[in-house]
Amino acid sequence: MTSWFDTKDLVKHKVIKLSDLHGYVLPHAGTKYTGEIISHTLRFRSTKKIKTIYILYYPSQDKPNVKDMYHEYYVPMMSLRYFFNGIKCIGINLREVNYVIPTFNNSSLYVVSADFSHFLPMNKAIELENKAAHSLMFRKLEDTEYNRVVDDTISFNNLYSIIPKSYQLQWVGRSRSVGDKGVGYLSFLIRESPKPNIHKPDGMFVTVYDKDMNSRECLGEWFIHKKWSSQFEQDFIQDVLYKARTTSRLTGGINTDIPITNYTITYLYKDKTLYFIRGFHGIKKDSFYLSDVFLENTYENGKWIQREDVSWLSNKNMNFDLLETFQKLSSKAGKYNKKTLKKRNKYQLYTERVLHQSI
């Protein structure tokens, strides 16, 4: 039993309460490999009273392999019970002929059990997983090379049949098993759509993607001397869409013949803390990085992934060293020098709410 689940692999971080949280996407490999990302993801908790947690899982095997259960259910179930003090979990085995999908209600959480790429070279795996993550957030589950790394899209199809269409996945975690050809683990929160008309943002970014999930343009605006308005937002979106179609800055001007299909609006809210959480915070110091930049480009310890890297760097203490990030932010702004790196306290963190849209 301990080969699949061990509480020694889990850490109870300080809880972050979210009023609009309705579930998670969690990995299902043994906690020896997934304990850090599960601990990171389950620090986020709903403020509502939870009675039941439904776990959607698609077994890779014909027969149970953890006594009378499948590991795809067992690992997230045991983890959730550990963090939620034994709350009732109900598994939905999507390989059963007559499985029943629950009806959405506000006293339940909905969890998808999913791993990602298996046994691919690390750089190839990360490239495909990055695209798959955005494809899932846009609810695009077509049979593509990148969606094939999702284990399994059937679970997401069923999730989307339960939750309201306005609910969104928010990507918050990434890890990987060690070795030349490991297994990828991504985690998400399931949240309601942001409401900028009620909670006025301090800034916003619009990122545009083409049908192959390549990011084509990403531009931002800070609301320092003016306030957010729906009219400004619509005008800004149209400007970014035009630039994505024509100049496509993020692809160096190539592939402008590929149709753009989706975009995200990321609303930014100043966070008064100075404790950076990878996957949850954007960071501003001379220039700015959105939270998904860190998920796509860094290890859990803060080191940036290099093209020549072939194996994931594990990080047992979950500390994120910002030094290399500060260097890159300053270089991006054309201000890099050794003195800038000493000013560790001269930065601003932002929490994010993301709206995913189709064109």
Residue pairs with C-beta under 8 A, 6 or more apart in sequence:
1 66
1 67
3 30
3 32
4 30
4 31
4 66
4 71
4 74
4 75
4 78
5 30
5 31
5 74
5 75
5 78
5 79
6 31
6 32
6 35
7 82
9 31
9 32
9 34
9 35
9 36
10 31
10 35
10 38
10 39
10 79
10 82
10 83
11 35
11 36
11 39
11 318
12 39
12 83
13 39
13 40
13 43
13 318
14 43
15 43
15 44
15 45
16 43
16 44
16 45
16 280
17 45
17 46
17 47
18 44
18 45
18 46
18 47
18 189
18 191
19 46
19 47
19 48
20 191
20 192
21 44
21 45
21 46
21 47
21 109
21 189
21 190
21 191
22 46
22 109
22 110
22 163
22 167
22 190
22 191
22 192
23 109
23 110
23 111
23 112
23 159
23 163
23 189
23 190
24 41
24 42
24 109
24 111
24 112
24 187
24 188
24 189
24 190
25 111
25 112
25 114
25 169
25 186
25 187
25 188
25 190
26 34
26 38
26 41
26 42
26 76
26 79
26 80
26 111
26 112
26 113
26 114
26 187
27 33
27 34
27 37
27 38
27 75
27 76
27 113
27 114
27 115
27 175
27 185
27 186
27 187
28 34
28 57
28 71
28 72
28 73
28 74
28 75
28 76
28 113
28 114
28 115
29 71
29 75
29 115
29 177
29 183
29 185
30 71
30 75
31 38
31 75
31 79
33 175
33 177
33 183
33 185
34 75
34 175
34 185
36 175
36 300
36 314
36 315
36 316
36 318
37 173
37 174
37 175
37 185
37 187
38 76
38 79
38 187
39 318
40 172
40 173
40 187
40 277
40 278
40 279
40 318
41 172
41 173
41 187
41 189
42 79
42 80
42 83
44 172
44 189
44 280
46 109
48 106
48 107
49 107
50 84
50 87
50 107
50 108
50 109
51 87
51 88
51 107
51 108
52 87
52 88
52 89
52 90
52 107
52 108
52 109
53 80
53 84
53 87
53 88
53 89
53 90
53 108
53 109
53 110
53 111
54 89
54 90
54 91
54 92
54 102
54 108
54 109
54 110
54 111
55 73
55 76
55 77
55 80
55 89
55 90
55 91
55 92
55 111
55 112
55 113
56 92
56 94
56 110
56 111
56 112
56 113
56 155
56 158
56 159
57 70
57 72
57 73
57 76
57 91
57 92
57 93
57 94
57 112
57 113
57 155
58 72
58 93
58 94
58 95
58 113
58 151
58 152
58 154
58 155
59 70
59 72
59 73
59 93
59 95
60 72
60 151
61 70
64 70
65 71
66 74
69 77
69 91
70 93
72 113
73 91
73 93
73 113
75 113
76 111
76 113
77 89
77 91
80 87
80 89
80 111
81 87
81 89
90 102
92 99
92 100
92 101
92 102
92 158
93 99
94 152
94 154
94 155
94 158
101 158
101 161
101 162
102 108
102 110
102 162
103 162
104 110
104 162
104 163
104 164
110 159
110 162
110 163
110 190
112 155
112 156
112 159
113 155
114 150
114 151
114 152
114 155
114 156
114 186
115 151
115 183
115 184
115 185
116 125
116 129
116 132
116 149
116 150
116 151
116 183
116 184
116 185
116 186
117 125
117 128
117 129
117 149
117 183
117 184
118 149
118 151
118 183
118 184
119 181
119 182
119 183
120 128
120 149
120 181
121 180
121 181
121 310
122 176
122 180
122 181
122 182
122 309
122 310
122 311
122 312
123 307
123 309
123 310
125 149
125 176
125 182
125 184
126 184
126 296
126 305
128 145
128 146
128 148
128 149
129 146
129 149
129 174
129 184
129 186
130 213
130 296
131 144
131 146
131 212
131 213
131 214
132 146
132 147
132 149
132 150
132 186
132 213
133 171
133 186
133 188
133 292
133 295
134 209
134 213
134 262
135 141
135 142
135 144
135 146
135 147
135 213
136 150
136 156
136 169
136 188
137 168
137 169
137 170
137 171
137 188
137 264
137 354
137 356
138 209
138 262
138 356
138 358
139 156
139 160
139 356
140 147
140 261
140 262
141 147
141 153
141 156
141 157
146 213
147 153
149 184
150 156
159 190
163 190
166 192
166 193
167 190
167 191
167 192
167 193
168 190
168 191
168 192
168 193
168 354
168 355
168 356
169 188
169 189
169 190
169 191
169 356
170 188
170 189
170 190
170 191
170 352
170 353
170 354
171 186
171 187
171 188
171 279
171 291
171 292
171 295
172 187
172 188
172 189
172 279
172 280
172 291
172 295
173 185
173 186
173 187
173 188
173 278
173 279
173 295
174 184
174 185
174 186
174 187
174 279
174 295
175 184
175 185
175 300
175 312
176 182
176 183
176 184
176 185
176 312
177 183
177 185
177 312
178 311
178 312
178 314
179 311
179 312
180 310
180 311
182 311
182 312
191 353
193 355
194 265
194 267
194 353
194 354
194 355
196 204
196 228
196 230
196 233
196 267
196 353
197 230
199 267
199 269
199 353
200 223
200 227
200 228
201 223
201 228
201 267
201 268
201 269
201 353
202 222
202 223
202 268
202 269
202 270
202 350
203 220
203 221
203 222
203 223
203 267
203 268
203 350
204 220
204 221
204 223
204 228
204 233
204 236
204 265
204 266
204 267
204 268
205 218
205 219
205 220
205 221
205 265
205 266
205 268
205 290
206 217
206 218
206 219
206 220
206 236
206 237
206 240
206 263
206 264
206 265
206 266
207 215
207 217
207 218
207 263
207 264
207 266
207 290
208 215
208 216
208 217
208 218
208 240
208 241
208 244
208 260
208 262
208 263
209 215
209 216
209 260
209 261
209 262
209 263
209 264
210 216
210 244
210 255
210 258
210 259
210 260
210 261
211 258
211 259
211 260
211 261
212 258
214 250
214 251
214 255
214 258
215 250
216 244
216 245
216 248
216 249
216 250
216 251
216 255
216 260
217 240
217 241
217 243
217 244
217 247
217 248
217 249
217 250
218 240
218 250
218 290
219 236
219 239
219 240
219 243
220 288
221 232
221 236
226 232
228 267
233 265
237 263
237 265
240 263
241 260
241 263
241 359
243 249
244 260
244 263
245 256
245 260
246 256
247 253
247 256
248 254
248 255
248 256
260 359
261 358
261 359
262 356
262 357
262 358
262 359
263 357
263 359
264 354
264 355
264 356
264 357
265 354
265 355
265 357
266 282
266 290
266 352
266 353
266 354
266 355
267 352
267 353
267 354
267 355
268 282
268 350
268 351
268 352
269 350
269 351
269 352
269 353
270 348
270 349
270 350
271 281
271 348
271 349
271 350
271 351
273 349
274 345
274 347
274 349
276 283
276 320
276 322
276 349
277 320
278 291
278 294
278 295
278 298
278 300
278 302
278 320
279 291
279 294
279 295
280 291
280 351
280 352
281 291
281 349
281 350
281 351
281 352
282 288
282 289
282 290
282 291
282 349
282 350
282 351
282 352
283 289
283 322
283 325
283 329
283 347
283 348
283 349
283 350
284 329
284 347
284 348
284 349
284 350
285 326
285 329
285 330
285 346
285 347
285 348
286 329
286 330
286 332
286 333
286 335
286 340
287 329
287 330
287 332
287 333
288 329
289 325
289 328
289 329
290 352
291 352
294 325
297 304
297 305
298 304
298 305
298 320
298 325
299 305
299 312
299 313
299 315
300 313
300 314
300 315
300 318
300 320
301 313
301 315
301 319
301 320
301 321
302 319
302 320
302 321
302 322
302 323
302 324
302 325
303 313
303 321
303 324
304 324
304 325
304 328
322 344
322 347
323 341
323 344
326 340
326 341
326 344
326 347
327 336
327 340
327 341
330 336
330 337
330 340
330 341
